[in-house]
Amino acid sequence: MEKPSWASDDLDIERPSPARVYDYYLGGSHNFVVDRRMARQAIDLWPELPLIMQANRAFLRRSVRYLVRQGITQFLDIGSGIPTEGNVHEVAQAASPQSRVVYVDIDPVAVAHSRAMLPGNSRADIIQADLRDVAAIFNDPRTRRLLDLGQPIGVLMVAMLHFVPDEADPASIIARYRKMMVPGSYLVVSHATHEGSPDQAGPHTELYRRAGAPLIMRSRLEVEALFDGFDLVSPGVVFLPLWRPDSPADVDDHPERFAAFAAVGRRE
């Protein structure tokens, strides 16, 4: 297929992108044939995937509102993805109009659509970068313009770290972010897990591996270990619907079927 007019020259539309596949799960339209093909294969293997992704976005919104209630009004959203309903700056600025947000994503489609969405909002911007390039992200002029790094910030890594392989040592990456965060800052994480749905987990991870986007599902203990140096906020590391639901009616009878953990930690 031909590239759309807004696409950069280096955009690969022959290989699925996790960000664009995620956009498809959420009902978005910023994806290509190759992304839709992979997403449909994944849903055939795991029909509840769209519900899981919706639960993940709901957790993101709840966590942002929680952080605003704790006095956090500046956010660094790592792996922010393609804009969809309830983006971080929309949720945060609805709760506190002074909130500022820096989005970070490596996917050019996510960056292009974020830039198209943000003009006119002087309190939000986007950087194209790899989450591992911590110094570049924090030293970027857009970060320095929007965020006062001498004050607490909220760092969001929602549905991101399961794309970081063990050999890249995600705990050490988070440790580098932690060093840049003053005490009182927060880390927000959601992470895919094989716990609760082991039958679907194996075929799902194999599909992502074949597509060139390896997905590493981790245990509760492994996710807890990522919060070294942070105090976990109650209720700790739990399945997505169980993290501070807006209503008891929002909690599924089998929250484990959502196959992802959610947690928020406060920088000590």
Order of alpha helices (4+ residues) and beta strands (2+ residues): alpha-alpha-alpha-beta-alpha-beta-alpha-beta-alpha-alpha-beta-alpha-beta-alpha-alpha-beta-beta-beta
